[in-house]
């Protein structure tokens, strides 16, 4: 399922900008940071991640759990 966002669902703003996000995950007391996640960000601070990016996150998590 791929949804192409053209508008922020939180504030309705139409100009989402590309950004690189990082995400911190804590699992079993271990901290792991995933960096350079391609995302779209609204000026209200809401971040949208597409299917390719969530696959990338899954992959990084897999590596982390090994
Ligand atoms: Zn917004």
PDB file of the backbone (N, CA, C, O) and the ligand in Angstrom, with CONECT records:
HET     ZN  A 101       1
ATOM      1  N   UNK A   1       0.837  -1.198   0.000  1.00  0.00           N
ATOM      2  CA  UNK A   1       0.000   0.000   0.000  1.00  0.00           C
ATOM      3  C   UNK A   1       0.867   1.243   0.000  1.00  0.00           C
ATOM      4  O   UNK A   1       1.681   1.443   0.901  1.00  0.00           O
ATOM      5  N   UNK A   2       0.698   2.040  -0.971  1.00  0.00           N
ATOM      6  CA  UNK A   2       1.467   3.277  -1.027  1.00  0.00           C
ATOM      7  C   UNK A   2       0.532   4.470  -1.174  1.00  0.00           C
ATOM      8  O   UNK A   2      -0.274   4.558  -2.101  1.00  0.00           O
ATOM      9  N   UNK A   3       0.670   5.351  -0.253  1.00  0.00           N
ATOM     10  CA  UNK A   3      -0.134   6.572  -0.337  1.00  0.00           C
ATOM     11  C   UNK A   3       0.802   7.739  -0.598  1.00  0.00           C
ATOM     12  O   UNK A   3       1.760   7.969   0.140  1.00  0.00           O
ATOM     13  N   UNK A   4       0.510   8.458  -1.648  1.00  0.00           N
ATOM     14  CA  UNK A   4       1.322   9.631  -1.924  1.00  0.00           C
ATOM     15  C   UNK A   4       0.662  10.817  -1.245  1.00  0.00           C
ATOM     16  O   UNK A   4      -0.438  11.243  -1.597  1.00  0.00           O
ATOM     17  N   UNK A   5       1.361  11.317  -0.282  1.00  0.00           N
ATOM     18  CA  UNK A   5       0.800  12.428   0.476  1.00  0.00           C
ATOM     19  C   UNK A   5       1.000  13.748  -0.234  1.00  0.00           C
ATOM     20  O   UNK A   5       2.092  14.068  -0.707  1.00  0.00           O
ATOM     21  N   UNK A   6      -0.052  14.488  -0.297  1.00  0.00           N
ATOM     22  CA  UNK A   6       0.093  15.807  -0.888  1.00  0.00           C
ATOM     23  C   UNK A   6      -0.248  16.863   0.147  1.00  0.00           C
ATOM     24  O   UNK A   6      -0.136  18.064  -0.096  1.00  0.00           O
ATOM     25  N   UNK A   7      -0.664  16.386   1.298  1.00  0.00           N
ATOM     26  CA  UNK A   7      -1.186  17.318   2.290  1.00  0.00           C
ATOM     27  C   UNK A   7      -1.020  16.726   3.688  1.00  0.00           C
ATOM     28  O   UNK A   7      -1.188  15.522   3.881  1.00  0.00           O
ATOM     29  N   UNK A   8      -0.700  17.550   4.632  1.00  0.00           N
ATOM     30  CA  UNK A   8      -0.555  17.088   6.011  1.00  0.00           C
ATOM     31  C   UNK A   8      -1.924  16.760   6.590  1.00  0.00           C
ATOM     32  O   UNK A   8      -2.850  17.566   6.491  1.00  0.00           O
ATOM     33  N   UNK A   9      -2.059  15.577   7.196  1.00  0.00           N
ATOM     34  CA  UNK A   9      -3.368  15.210   7.754  1.00  0.00           C
ATOM     35  C   UNK A   9      -3.635  15.894   9.094  1.00  0.00           C
ATOM     36  O   UNK A   9      -4.764  15.899   9.583  1.00  0.00           O
ATOM     37  N   UNK A  10      -2.590  16.468   9.679  1.00  0.00           N
ATOM     38  CA  UNK A  10      -2.750  17.117  10.971  1.00  0.00           C
ATOM     39  C   UNK A  10      -3.238  18.558  10.814  1.00  0.00           C
ATOM     40  O   UNK A  10      -4.212  18.970  11.444  1.00  0.00           O
ATOM     41  N   UNK A  11      -2.549  19.304   9.972  1.00  0.00           N
ATOM     42  CA  UNK A  11      -2.883  20.731   9.867  1.00  0.00           C
ATOM     43  C   UNK A  11      -3.389  21.145   8.488  1.00  0.00           C
ATOM     44  O   UNK A  11      -3.847  22.272   8.301  1.00  0.00           O
ATOM     45  N   UNK A  12      -3.304  20.217   7.512  1.00  0.00           N
ATOM     46  CA  UNK A  12      -3.818  20.538   6.187  1.00  0.00           C
ATOM     47  C   UNK A  12      -2.866  21.326   5.315  1.00  0.00           C
ATOM     48  O   UNK A  12      -3.203  21.680   4.185  1.00  0.00           O
ATOM     49  N   UNK A  13      -1.703  21.598   5.820  1.00  0.00           N
ATOM     50  CA  UNK A  13      -0.678  22.313   5.075  1.00  0.00           C
ATOM     51  C   UNK A  13      -0.270  21.509   3.849  1.00  0.00           C
ATOM     52  O   UNK A  13      -0.126  20.289   3.925  1.00  0.00           O
ATOM     53  N   UNK A  14      -0.084  22.184   2.720  1.00  0.00           N
ATOM     54  CA  UNK A  14       0.161  21.444   1.490  1.00  0.00           C
ATOM     55  C   UNK A  14       1.611  21.348   1.058  1.00  0.00           C
ATOM     56  O   UNK A  14       1.931  20.626   0.113  1.00  0.00           O
ATOM     57  N   UNK A  15       2.482  22.059   1.731  1.00  0.00           N
ATOM     58  CA  UNK A  15       3.877  22.013   1.319  1.00  0.00           C
ATOM     59  C   UNK A  15       4.708  21.169   2.275  1.00  0.00           C
ATOM     60  O   UNK A  15       5.305  21.679   3.223  1.00  0.00           O
ATOM     61  N   UNK A  16       4.733  19.871   2.005  1.00  0.00           N
ATOM     62  CA  UNK A  16       5.587  19.001   2.804  1.00  0.00           C
ATOM     63  C   UNK A  16       6.979  19.049   2.210  1.00  0.00           C
ATOM     64  O   UNK A  16       7.149  19.013   0.991  1.00  0.00           O
ATOM     65  N   UNK A  17       7.979  19.132   3.083  1.00  0.00           N
ATOM     66  CA  UNK A  17       9.337  19.198   2.559  1.00  0.00           C
ATOM     67  C   UNK A  17      10.084  17.910   2.856  1.00  0.00           C
ATOM     68  O   UNK A  17       9.841  17.249   3.865  1.00  0.00           O
ATOM     69  N   UNK A  18      10.995  17.568   1.960  1.00  0.00           N
ATOM     70  CA  UNK A  18      11.811  16.383   2.170  1.00  0.00           C
ATOM     71  C   UNK A  18      12.770  16.623   3.310  1.00  0.00           C
ATOM     72  O   UNK A  18      13.349  17.702   3.439  1.00  0.00           O
ATOM     73  N   UNK A  19      12.933  15.604   4.137  1.00  0.00           N
ATOM     74  CA  UNK A  19      13.905  15.743   5.205  1.00  0.00           C
ATOM     75  C   UNK A  19      14.499  14.385   5.551  1.00  0.00           C
ATOM     76  O   UNK A  19      13.957  13.340   5.190  1.00  0.00           O
ATOM     77  N   UNK A  20      15.610  14.422   6.249  1.00  0.00           N
ATOM     78  CA  UNK A  20      16.237  13.202   6.708  1.00  0.00           C
ATOM     79  C   UNK A  20      16.023  13.111   8.216  1.00  0.00           C
ATOM     80  O   UNK A  20      16.480  13.964   8.978  1.00  0.00           O
ATOM     81  N   UNK A  21      15.343  12.095   8.614  1.00  0.00           N
ATOM     82  CA  UNK A  21      15.021  11.951  10.025  1.00  0.00           C
ATOM     83  C   UNK A  21      15.877  10.872  10.674  1.00  0.00           C
ATOM     84  O   UNK A  21      16.389   9.978  10.001  1.00  0.00           O
ATOM     85  N   UNK A  22      16.022  10.967  11.972  1.00  0.00           N
ATOM     86  CA  UNK A  22      16.626   9.856  12.681  1.00  0.00           C
ATOM     87  C   UNK A  22      15.653   9.403  13.769  1.00  0.00           C
ATOM     88  O   UNK A  22      14.861  10.189  14.289  1.00  0.00           O
ATOM     89  N   UNK A  23      15.735   8.135  14.090  1.00  0.00           N
ATOM     90  CA  UNK A  23      14.769   7.555  14.995  1.00  0.00           C
ATOM     91  C   UNK A  23      15.513   6.749  16.052  1.00  0.00           C
ATOM     92  O   UNK A  23      16.404   5.961  15.736  1.00  0.00           O
ATOM     93  N   UNK A  24      15.142   6.954  17.287  1.00  0.00           N
ATOM     94  CA  UNK A  24      15.801   6.220  18.358  1.00  0.00           C
ATOM     95  C   UNK A  24      14.882   5.116  18.868  1.00  0.00           C
ATOM     96  O   UNK A  24      13.723   5.348  19.214  1.00  0.00           O
ATOM     97  N   UNK A  25      15.433   3.924  18.900  1.00  0.00           N
ATOM     98  CA  UNK A  25      14.646   2.776  19.337  1.00  0.00           C
ATOM     99  C   UNK A  25      15.329   2.125  20.525  1.00  0.00           C
ATOM    100  O   UNK A  25      16.547   1.942  20.530  1.00  0.00           O
ATOM    101  N   UNK A  26      14.544   1.778  21.527  1.00  0.00           N
ATOM    102  CA  UNK A  26      15.112   1.099  22.671  1.00  0.00           C
ATOM    103  C   UNK A  26      14.476  -0.271  22.801  1.00  0.00           C
ATOM    104  O   UNK A  26      13.254  -0.407  22.865  1.00  0.00           O
ATOM    105  N   UNK A  27      15.324  -1.276  22.837  1.00  0.00           N
ATOM    106  CA  UNK A  27      14.822  -2.630  22.921  1.00  0.00           C
ATOM    107  C   UNK A  27      15.695  -3.430  23.868  1.00  0.00           C
ATOM    108  O   UNK A  27      16.920  -3.419  23.749  1.00  0.00           O
ATOM    109  N   UNK A  28      15.076  -4.116  24.799  1.00  0.00           N
ATOM    110  CA  UNK A  28      15.798  -4.900  25.801  1.00  0.00           C
ATOM    111  C   UNK A  28      16.929  -4.109  26.462  1.00  0.00           C
ATOM    112  O   UNK A  28      18.011  -4.640  26.711  1.00  0.00           O
ATOM    113  N   UNK A  29      16.667  -2.859  26.734  1.00  0.00           N
ATOM    114  CA  UNK A  29      17.646  -2.026  27.418  1.00  0.00           C
ATOM    115  C   UNK A  29      18.772  -1.505  26.536  1.00  0.00           C
ATOM    116  O   UNK A  29      19.672  -0.807  27.003  1.00  0.00           O
ATOM    117  N   UNK A  30      18.708  -1.859  25.237  1.00  0.00           N
ATOM    118  CA  UNK A  30      19.739  -1.384  24.317  1.00  0.00           C
ATOM    119  C   UNK A  30      19.165  -0.288  23.434  1.00  0.00           C
ATOM    120  O   UNK A  30      18.043  -0.380  22.937  1.00  0.00           O
ATOM    121  N   UNK A  31      19.962   0.740  23.258  1.00  0.00           N
ATOM    122  CA  UNK A  31      19.500   1.839  22.429  1.00  0.00           C
ATOM    123  C   UNK A  31      20.100   1.755  21.043  1.00  0.00           C
ATOM    124  O   UNK A  31      21.266   1.399  20.869  1.00  0.00           O
ATOM    125  N   UNK A  32      19.302   2.080  20.087  1.00  0.00           N
ATOM    126  CA  UNK A  32      19.705   1.975  18.700  1.00  0.00           C
ATOM    127  C   UNK A  32      19.149   3.169  17.948  1.00  0.00           C
ATOM    128  O   UNK A  32      17.964   3.489  18.049  1.00  0.00           O
ATOM    129  N   UNK A  33      20.008   3.812  17.204  1.00  0.00           N
ATOM    130  CA  UNK A  33      19.541   4.963  16.440  1.00  0.00           C
ATOM    131  C   UNK A  33      19.610   4.671  14.952  1.00  0.00           C
ATOM    132  O   UNK A  33      20.654   4.288  14.424  1.00  0.00           O
ATOM    133  N   UNK A  34      18.494   4.857  14.296  1.00  0.00           N
ATOM    134  CA  UNK A  34      18.465   4.719  12.842  1.00  0.00           C
ATOM    135  C   UNK A  34      18.541   6.124  12.272  1.00  0.00           C
ATOM    136  O   UNK A  34      17.725   6.991  12.584  1.00  0.00           O
ATOM    137  N   UNK A  35      19.539   6.323  11.432  1.00  0.00           N
ATOM    138  CA  UNK A  35      19.724   7.660  10.881  1.00  0.00           C
ATOM    139  C   UNK A  35      19.422   7.690   9.395  1.00  0.00           C
ATOM    140  O   UNK A  35      19.308   6.657   8.737  1.00  0.00           O
ATOM    141  N   UNK A  36      19.299   8.878   8.901  1.00  0.00           N
ATOM    142  CA  UNK A  36      19.085   9.110   7.469  1.00  0.00           C
ATOM    143  C   UNK A  36      17.865   8.381   6.921  1.00  0.00           C
ATOM    144  O   UNK A  36      17.936   7.714   5.889  1.00  0.00           O
ATOM    145  N   UNK A  37      16.774   8.514   7.608  1.00  0.00           N
ATOM    146  CA  UNK A  37      15.523   7.963   7.104  1.00  0.00           C
ATOM    147  C   UNK A  37      14.882   9.024   6.206  1.00  0.00           C
ATOM    148  O   UNK A  37      14.575  10.129   6.654  1.00  0.00           O
ATOM    149  N   UNK A  38      14.689   8.674   4.946  1.00  0.00           N
ATOM    150  CA  UNK A  38      14.068   9.667   4.066  1.00  0.00           C
ATOM    151  C   UNK A  38      12.607   9.881   4.446  1.00  0.00           C
ATOM    152  O   UNK A  38      11.831   8.926   4.490  1.00  0.00           O
ATOM    153  N   UNK A  39      12.240  11.088   4.714  1.00  0.00           N
ATOM    154  CA  UNK A  39      10.884  11.370   5.164  1.00  0.00           C
ATOM    155  C   UNK A  39      10.401  12.700   4.601  1.00  0.00           C
ATOM    156  O   UNK A  39      11.160  13.478   4.023  1.00  0.00           O
ATOM    157  N   UNK A  40       9.122  12.922   4.793  1.00  0.00           N
ATOM    158  CA  UNK A  40       8.567  14.214   4.441  1.00  0.00           C
ATOM    159  C   UNK A  40       8.066  14.869   5.708  1.00  0.00           C
ATOM    160  O   UNK A  40       7.421  14.241   6.548  1.00  0.00           O
ATOM    161  N   UNK A  41       8.373  16.126   5.823  1.00  0.00           N
ATOM    162  CA  UNK A  41       8.055  16.806   7.055  1.00  0.00           C
ATOM    163  C   UNK A  41       7.211  18.041   6.802  1.00  0.00           C
ATOM    164  O   UNK A  41       7.448  18.811   5.871  1.00  0.00           O
ATOM    165  N   UNK A  42       6.232  18.197   7.652  1.00  0.00           N
ATOM    166  CA  UNK A  42       5.385  19.385   7.562  1.00  0.00           C
ATOM    167  C   UNK A  42       5.922  20.462   8.487  1.00  0.00           C
ATOM    168  O   UNK A  42       6.668  20.178   9.424  1.00  0.00           O
ATOM    169  N   UNK A  43       5.538  21.690   8.216  1.00  0.00           N
ATOM    170  CA  UNK A  43       6.007  22.792   9.069  1.00  0.00           C
ATOM    171  C   UNK A  43       5.441  22.690  10.486  1.00  0.00           C
ATOM    172  O   UNK A  43       5.958  23.334  11.399  1.00  0.00           O
ATOM    173  N   UNK A  44       4.384  21.889  10.685  1.00  0.00           N
ATOM    174  CA  UNK A  44       3.839  21.722  12.041  1.00  0.00           C
ATOM    175  C   UNK A  44       4.626  20.693  12.841  1.00  0.00           C
ATOM    176  O   UNK A  44       4.401  20.517  14.039  1.00  0.00           O
ATOM    177  N   UNK A  45       5.562  20.006  12.160  1.00  0.00           N
ATOM    178  CA  UNK A  45       6.403  19.055  12.870  1.00  0.00           C
ATOM    179  C   UNK A  45       6.021  17.604  12.624  1.00  0.00           C
ATOM    180  O   UNK A  45       6.738  16.692  13.034  1.00  0.00           O
ATOM    181  N   UNK A  46       4.901  17.390  11.960  1.00  0.00           N
ATOM    182  CA  UNK A  46       4.465  16.035  11.647  1.00  0.00           C
ATOM    183  C   UNK A  46       5.387  15.438  10.574  1.00  0.00           C
ATOM    184  O   UNK A  46       5.716  16.093   9.585  1.00  0.00           O
ATOM    185  N   UNK A  47       5.794  14.182  10.792  1.00  0.00           N
ATOM    186  CA  UNK A  47       6.705  13.526   9.864  1.00  0.00           C
ATOM    187  C   UNK A  47       6.009  12.353   9.196  1.00  0.00           C
ATOM    188  O   UNK A  47       5.337  11.556   9.850  1.00  0.00           O
ATOM    189  N   UNK A  48       6.178  12.262   7.893  1.00  0.00           N
ATOM    190  CA  UNK A  48       5.585  11.154   7.138  1.00  0.00           C
ATOM    191  C   UNK A  48       6.675  10.298   6.519  1.00  0.00           C
ATOM    192  O   UNK A  48       7.618  10.804   5.910  1.00  0.00           O
ATOM    193  N   UNK A  49       6.529   9.004   6.687  1.00  0.00           N
ATOM    194  CA  UNK A  49       7.516   8.081   6.170  1.00  0.00           C
ATOM    195  C   UNK A  49       6.847   7.176   5.158  1.00  0.00           C
ATOM    196  O   UNK A  49       5.790   6.607   5.432  1.00  0.00           O
ATOM    197  N   UNK A  50       7.455   7.037   3.986  1.00  0.00           N
ATOM    198  CA  UNK A  50       6.816   6.222   2.952  1.00  0.00           C
ATOM    199  C   UNK A  50       7.202   4.745   3.080  1.00  0.00           C
ATOM    200  O   UNK A  50       7.974   4.363   3.960  1.00  0.00           O
ATOM    201  N   UNK A  51       6.650   3.932   2.187  1.00  0.00           N
ATOM    202  CA  UNK A  51       6.836   2.479   2.269  1.00  0.00           C
ATOM    203  C   UNK A  51       8.306   2.081   2.164  1.00  0.00           C
ATOM    204  O   UNK A  51       8.768   1.202   2.891  1.00  0.00           O
ATOM    205  N   UNK A  52       9.034   2.727   1.262  1.00  0.00           N
ATOM    206  CA  UNK A  52      10.452   2.417   1.076  1.00  0.00           C
ATOM    207  C   UNK A  52      11.229   2.729   2.349  1.00  0.00           C
ATOM    208  O   UNK A  52      12.116   1.975   2.749  1.00  0.00           O
ATOM    209  N   UNK A  53      10.893   3.826   2.968  1.00  0.00           N
ATOM    210  CA  UNK A  53      11.576   4.223   4.192  1.00  0.00           C
ATOM    211  C   UNK A  53      11.264   3.277   5.344  1.00  0.00           C
ATOM    212  O   UNK A  53      12.137   2.986   6.161  1.00  0.00           O
ATOM    213  N   UNK A  54      10.025   2.794   5.416  1.00  0.00           N
ATOM    214  CA  UNK A  54       9.718   1.882   6.514  1.00  0.00           C
ATOM    215  C   UNK A  54      10.384   0.526   6.310  1.00  0.00           C
ATOM    216  O   UNK A  54      10.707  -0.169   7.273  1.00  0.00           O
ATOM    217  N   UNK A  55      10.587   0.155   5.032  1.00  0.00           N
ATOM    218  CA  UNK A  55      11.354  -1.058   4.747  1.00  0.00           C
ATOM    219  C   UNK A  55      12.789  -0.894   5.207  1.00  0.00           C
ATOM    220  O   UNK A  55      13.390  -1.807   5.774  1.00  0.00           O
ATOM    221  N   UNK A  56      13.320   0.276   4.955  1.00  0.00           N
ATOM    222  CA  UNK A  56      14.686   0.603   5.372  1.00  0.00           C
ATOM    223  C   UNK A  56      14.802   0.504   6.905  1.00  0.00           C
ATOM    224  O   UNK A  56      15.781  -0.027   7.428  1.00  0.00           O
ATOM    225  N   UNK A  57      13.809   1.011   7.595  1.00  0.00           N
ATOM    226  CA  UNK A  57      13.796   0.935   9.059  1.00  0.00           C
ATOM    227  C   UNK A  57      13.758  -0.525   9.521  1.00  0.00           C
ATOM    228  O   UNK A  57      14.492  -0.913  10.431  1.00  0.00           O
ATOM    229  N   UNK A  58      12.901  -1.327   8.890  1.00  0.00           N
ATOM    230  CA  UNK A  58      12.808  -2.755   9.226  1.00  0.00           C
ATOM    231  C   UNK A  58      14.152  -3.450   9.063  1.00  0.00           C
ATOM    232  O   UNK A  58      14.569  -4.258   9.892  1.00  0.00           O
ATOM    233  N   UNK A  59      14.809  -3.106   7.968  1.00  0.00           N
ATOM    234  CA  UNK A  59      16.100  -3.708   7.660  1.00  0.00           C
ATOM    235  C   UNK A  59      17.139  -3.356   8.726  1.00  0.00           C
ATOM    236  O   UNK A  59      17.893  -4.215   9.182  1.00  0.00           O
ATOM    237  N   UNK A  60      17.164  -2.097   9.109  1.00  0.00           N
ATOM    238  CA  UNK A  60      18.099  -1.649  10.139  1.00  0.00           C
ATOM    239  C   UNK A  60      17.816  -2.349  11.470  1.00  0.00           C
ATOM    240  O   UNK A  60      18.736  -2.706  12.206  1.00  0.00           O
ATOM    241  N   UNK A  61      16.544  -2.536  11.760  1.00  0.00           N
ATOM    242  CA  UNK A  61      16.145  -3.210  12.993  1.00  0.00           C
ATOM    243  C   UNK A  61      16.584  -4.664  12.990  1.00  0.00           C
ATOM    244  O   UNK A  61      17.034  -5.201  14.002  1.00  0.00           O
ATOM    245  N   UNK A  62      16.444  -5.287  11.829  1.00  0.00           N
ATOM    246  CA  UNK A  62      16.875  -6.667  11.659  1.00  0.00           C
ATOM    247  C   UNK A  62      18.354  -6.814  11.966  1.00  0.00           C
ATOM    248  O   UNK A  62      18.763  -7.720  12.691  1.00  0.00           O
ATOM    249  N   UNK A  63      19.147  -5.921  11.411  1.00  0.00           N
ATOM    250  CA  UNK A  63      20.591  -5.917  11.652  1.00  0.00           C
ATOM    251  C   UNK A  63      20.900  -5.724  13.133  1.00  0.00           C
ATOM    252  O   UNK A  63      21.816  -6.340  13.677  1.00  0.00           O
ATOM    253  N   UNK A  64      20.138  -4.878  13.757  1.00  0.00           N
ATOM    254  CA  UNK A  64      20.325  -4.573  15.163  1.00  0.00           C
ATOM    255  C   UNK A  64      20.052  -5.802  16.037  1.00  0.00           C
ATOM    256  O   UNK A  64      20.738  -6.031  17.033  1.00  0.00           O
ATOM    257  N   UNK A  65      19.053  -6.578  15.656  1.00  0.00           N
ATOM    258  CA  UNK A  65      18.634  -7.727  16.471  1.00  0.00           C
ATOM    259  C   UNK A  65      19.527  -8.947  16.307  1.00  0.00           C
ATOM    260  O   UNK A  65      19.470  -9.877  17.112  1.00  0.00           O
ATOM    261  N   UNK A  66      20.346  -8.942  15.271  1.00  0.00           N
ATOM    262  CA  UNK A  66      21.209 -10.097  15.015  1.00  0.00           C
ATOM    263  C   UNK A  66      22.224 -10.314  16.135  1.00  0.00           C
ATOM    264  O   UNK A  66      23.025 -11.247  16.070  1.00  0.00           O
TER     265      UNK A  66
HETATM  266 ZN    ZN A 101       1.121  19.801   9.328  1.00  0.00          ZN
END
